[in-house]
């Protein structure tokens, strides 16, 4: 039976007929049904209850680490519920068949649900004030207007901040500025109270008349394509070198790890081990994306609220996109259909939501030419990729976890899709004077402004190096002056500092390296085993700390944080980022300044970039990729790829 067939079967079998193979496996359809039945039986849910989130409530880490196949285990699910304008949290013990806890969460706004998006559109279009604003712009056929509800952020001067609000912006679809979007209707935003079922305000500012040149092409008309490329393929003609076992346990070239997809944060990689000398070495207990922060840089009231928290407001897994073979992923990929908990408490299937594939990078993994014999020893660089792509409005984010033969792991994020643009009257850029139309973006086409914005990603890295008690070490490159009698005048050496307390960790004045080590073990070479964090592109937020948006996304102001491990601390902006108060998440996690020296610790790594838009980003963006690397450092006795065979396996 194929992996796809197994996963589809697991999504529909009754709970008792399913055998969950691992404590950290994704929730099955039967488990979700059981949780809903138990909540209904206890009187906590009915036909009107909606479920913004359901996720596995993991067993204690100590229990997971000592578990072996065949051992019994308990399965629990944490459920967020919405009923009668109130939010509730419940934990259901699926094994015991009972609801363990149920509590109301006053003032909490969970992520936005599909029926709320749909209702906000309908309420907006039925609003007389919105209709009048459209008529002011000579738009009378409302069926040709498309609308997009957006989360409102949270601002202290907003009279509606205690309500469940969506901000609705609209597009004129009769005037397509590209194949991907209609003309933005500037100056109009409807504020919709979803719980109250009404439009509470319509912001109606000056009418912006776009220049005639802004229409790029008629909607749906394809461009003139160049001649097709000859095929360039990445294939595995002799079959795959990896295995996907029940419960999404993936094995490849000494690597093993557990995969599941959560509604809010997407892929969760657990129990990452690398086999050496017949022993599975624990490198990480869990790796995942934690939150995404995308604030736009425009002062207009119809734009300034756009400070998105994509995981907490929408759900990265909830918006997973089906993947196209040969385009999104190589043809030889294993595609996995994923069941995501939906708003009504049942799983819905996203076909081909995840792909797993090997690829040859085209580079040598290691190489040497012997000058004497002229013999070349070289091995190809092959890596294993686990990929999911989520579509959040105009952006598509590719999330990759890449496992390499040299023992390293890469986390990669690709920002794709198309720009969120603003309609302006300019056809050429003006001088960037504060308040001018092109002060806060790039004119990517006549009358089309690509607004500047940030992309900030927070990754949660629970690196348990050969065990749970670890330390974070900062190592600085320090120049050393040599005496006048020496042939050289200077060299450099390392100065190591162990981070003692929770909080943001900052680079020294000199070039800095970071390692998570296990100070309780010594390798055969006499070193503490460790994993080095090799940063990639990092661009911490430059927004003011007293900016309400920045206060809600405080994680983005620092390149890296360290906290003491606590099972409920999983999201950098807190569990409920939608309309959240400033200061939640990481500031709370590290507020008590607990010791992290020789403790079970978690690294929070920030990747990001300031998106200074450019004309080459229009009408569809080329991918912008960020990555960072986790690599063993004095953990293994030798290069784990030193014993690779010189040639690929030949067909028998």
Secondary structure as the mmCIF struct_conf table of DSSP 4:
data_model
#
loop_
_struct_conf.conf_type_id
_struct_conf.id
_struct_conf.beg_label_comp_id
_struct_conf.beg_label_asym_id
_struct_conf.beg_label_seq_id
_struct_conf.end_label_comp_id
_struct_conf.end_label_asym_id
_struct_conf.end_label_seq_id
HELX_RH_AL_P HELX_RH_AL_P1 UNK A 3 UNK A 12
BEND BEND1 UNK A 13 UNK A 13
HELX_RH_3T_P HELX_RH_3T_P1 UNK A 15 UNK A 17
BEND BEND2 UNK A 22 UNK A 22
TURN_TY1_P TURN_TY1_P1 UNK A 23 UNK A 24
BEND BEND3 UNK A 25 UNK A 25
HELX_LH_PP_P HELX_LH_PP_P1 UNK A 26 UNK A 28
HELX_RH_AL_P HELX_RH_AL_P2 UNK A 29 UNK A 41
TURN_TY1_P TURN_TY1_P2 UNK A 42 UNK A 43
BEND BEND4 UNK A 44 UNK A 44
TURN_TY1_P TURN_TY1_P3 UNK A 47 UNK A 48
STRN STRN1 UNK A 50 UNK A 57
HELX_LH_PP_P HELX_LH_PP_P2 UNK A 58 UNK A 60
HELX_RH_AL_P HELX_RH_AL_P3 UNK A 61 UNK A 66
TURN_TY1_P TURN_TY1_P4 UNK A 69 UNK A 70
STRN STRN2 UNK A 76 UNK A 83
TURN_TY1_P TURN_TY1_P5 UNK A 84 UNK A 85
STRN STRN3 UNK A 86 UNK A 93
TURN_TY1_P TURN_TY1_P6 UNK A 94 UNK A 97
STRN STRN4 UNK A 98 UNK A 104
TURN_TY1_P TURN_TY1_P7 UNK A 106 UNK A 107
HELX_RH_AL_P HELX_RH_AL_P4 UNK A 114 UNK A 126
HELX_RH_AL_P HELX_RH_AL_P5 UNK A 128 UNK A 136
TURN_TY1_P TURN_TY1_P8 UNK A 137 UNK A 138
HELX_RH_3T_P HELX_RH_3T_P2 UNK A 142 UNK A 144
STRN STRN5 UNK A 145 UNK A 151
TURN_TY1_P TURN_TY1_P9 UNK A 156 UNK A 157
TURN_TY1_P TURN_TY1_P10 UNK A 159 UNK A 162
BEND BEND5 UNK A 163 UNK A 163
STRN STRN6 UNK A 165 UNK A 176
BEND BEND6 UNK A 177 UNK A 180
STRN STRN7 UNK A 182 UNK A 184
TURN_TY1_P TURN_TY1_P11 UNK A 186 UNK A 187
STRN STRN8 UNK A 188 UNK A 193
TURN_TY1_P TURN_TY1_P12 UNK A 194 UNK A 197
STRN STRN9 UNK A 198 UNK A 204
HELX_RH_3T_P HELX_RH_3T_P3 UNK A 212 UNK A 214
BEND BEND7 UNK A 217 UNK A 217
TURN_TY1_P TURN_TY1_P13 UNK A 219 UNK A 220
HELX_LH_PP_P HELX_LH_PP_P3 UNK A 221 UNK A 223
HELX_LH_PP_P HELX_LH_PP_P4 UNK A 225 UNK A 231
TURN_TY1_P TURN_TY1_P14 UNK A 237 UNK A 238
BEND BEND8 UNK A 241 UNK A 241
STRN STRN10 UNK A 242 UNK A 245
TURN_TY1_P TURN_TY1_P15 UNK A 246 UNK A 248
STRN STRN11 UNK A 249 UNK A 252
TURN_TY1_P TURN_TY1_P16 UNK A 253 UNK A 254
STRN STRN12 UNK A 255 UNK A 262
TURN_TY1_P TURN_TY1_P17 UNK A 263 UNK A 265
STRN STRN13 UNK A 266 UNK A 276
TURN_TY1_P TURN_TY1_P18 UNK A 277 UNK A 278
STRN STRN14 UNK A 279 UNK A 295
STRN STRN15 UNK A 296 UNK A 296
BEND BEND9 UNK A 300 UNK A 300
TURN_TY1_P TURN_TY1_P19 UNK A 301 UNK A 305
STRN STRN16 UNK A 307 UNK A 309
HELX_RH_PI_P HELX_RH_PI_P1 UNK A 310 UNK A 314
TURN_TY1_P TURN_TY1_P20 UNK A 316 UNK A 319
STRN STRN17 UNK A 320 UNK A 320
HELX_LH_PP_P HELX_LH_PP_P5 UNK A 322 UNK A 324
STRN STRN18 UNK A 325 UNK A 325
TURN_TY1_P TURN_TY1_P21 UNK A 326 UNK A 328
STRN STRN19 UNK A 329 UNK A 329
TURN_TY1_P TURN_TY1_P22 UNK A 331 UNK A 332
HELX_LH_PP_P HELX_LH_PP_P6 UNK A 333 UNK A 333
STRN STRN20 UNK A 334 UNK A 341
TURN_TY1_P TURN_TY1_P23 UNK A 343 UNK A 344
BEND BEND10 UNK A 345 UNK A 346
STRN STRN21 UNK A 347 UNK A 369
TURN_TY1_P TURN_TY1_P24 UNK A 371 UNK A 373
STRN STRN22 UNK A 376 UNK A 392
TURN_TY1_P TURN_TY1_P25 UNK A 393 UNK A 394
STRN STRN23 UNK A 395 UNK A 404
TURN_TY1_P TURN_TY1_P26 UNK A 405 UNK A 406
BEND BEND11 UNK A 407 UNK A 407
STRN STRN24 UNK A 409 UNK A 417
STRN STRN25 UNK A 421 UNK A 423
BEND BEND12 UNK A 425 UNK A 425
BEND BEND13 UNK A 427 UNK A 428
HELX_LH_PP_P HELX_LH_PP_P7 UNK A 429 UNK A 431
TURN_TY1_P TURN_TY1_P27 UNK A 434 UNK A 435
BEND BEND14 UNK A 436 UNK A 436
TURN_TY1_P TURN_TY1_P28 UNK A 437 UNK A 440
STRN STRN26 UNK A 441 UNK A 445
TURN_TY1_P TURN_TY1_P29 UNK A 446 UNK A 447
STRN STRN27 UNK A 448 UNK A 451
STRN STRN28 UNK A 453 UNK A 462
TURN_TY1_P TURN_TY1_P30 UNK A 465 UNK A 466
BEND BEND15 UNK A 467 UNK A 468
STRN STRN29 UNK A 470 UNK A 470
STRN STRN30 UNK A 471 UNK A 481
HELX_LH_PP_P HELX_LH_PP_P8 UNK A 482 UNK A 483
TURN_TY1_P TURN_TY1_P31 UNK A 484 UNK A 485
BEND BEND16 UNK A 486 UNK A 489
STRN STRN31 UNK A 490 UNK A 498
STRN STRN32 UNK A 501 UNK A 501
BEND BEND17 UNK A 502 UNK A 502
STRN STRN33 UNK A 503 UNK A 504
BEND BEND18 UNK A 509 UNK A 510
STRN STRN34 UNK A 512 UNK A 517
TURN_TY1_P TURN_TY1_P32 UNK A 519 UNK A 520
TURN_TY1_P TURN_TY1_P33 UNK A 524 UNK A 525
BEND BEND19 UNK A 526 UNK A 526
STRN STRN35 UNK A 530 UNK A 534
BEND BEND20 UNK A 543 UNK A 543
TURN_TY1_P TURN_TY1_P34 UNK A 545 UNK A 546
BEND BEND21 UNK A 547 UNK A 547
HELX_RH_AL_P HELX_RH_AL_P6 UNK A 548 UNK A 552
TURN_TY1_P TURN_TY1_P35 UNK A 553 UNK A 553
HELX_RH_3T_P HELX_RH_3T_P4 UNK A 554 UNK A 557
BEND BEND22 UNK A 558 UNK A 559
STRN STRN36 UNK A 560 UNK A 564
TURN_TY1_P TURN_TY1_P36 UNK A 567 UNK A 568
TURN_TY1_P TURN_TY1_P37 UNK A 572 UNK A 573
BEND BEND23 UNK A 575 UNK A 575
TURN_TY1_P TURN_TY1_P38 UNK A 578 UNK A 579
HELX_LH_PP_P HELX_LH_PP_P9 UNK A 580 UNK A 581
TURN_TY1_P TURN_TY1_P39 UNK A 582 UNK A 583
TURN_TY1_P TURN_TY1_P40 UNK A 585 UNK A 585
HELX_RH_AL_P HELX_RH_AL_P7 UNK A 586 UNK A 589
TURN_TY1_P TURN_TY1_P41 UNK A 590 UNK A 592
STRN STRN37 UNK A 595 UNK A 595
TURN_TY1_P TURN_TY1_P42 UNK A 597 UNK A 598
STRN STRN38 UNK A 599 UNK A 599
STRN STRN39 UNK A 601 UNK A 611
HELX_RH_3T_P HELX_RH_3T_P5 UNK A 615 UNK A 617
BEND BEND24 UNK A 619 UNK A 620
HELX_LH_PP_P HELX_LH_PP_P10 UNK A 621 UNK A 623
STRN STRN40 UNK A 624 UNK A 633
BEND BEND25 UNK A 634 UNK A 634
BEND BEND26 UNK A 636 UNK A 638
TURN_TY1_P TURN_TY1_P43 UNK A 640 UNK A 643
BEND BEND27 UNK A 646 UNK A 647
HELX_LH_PP_P HELX_LH_PP_P11 UNK A 648 UNK A 651
#
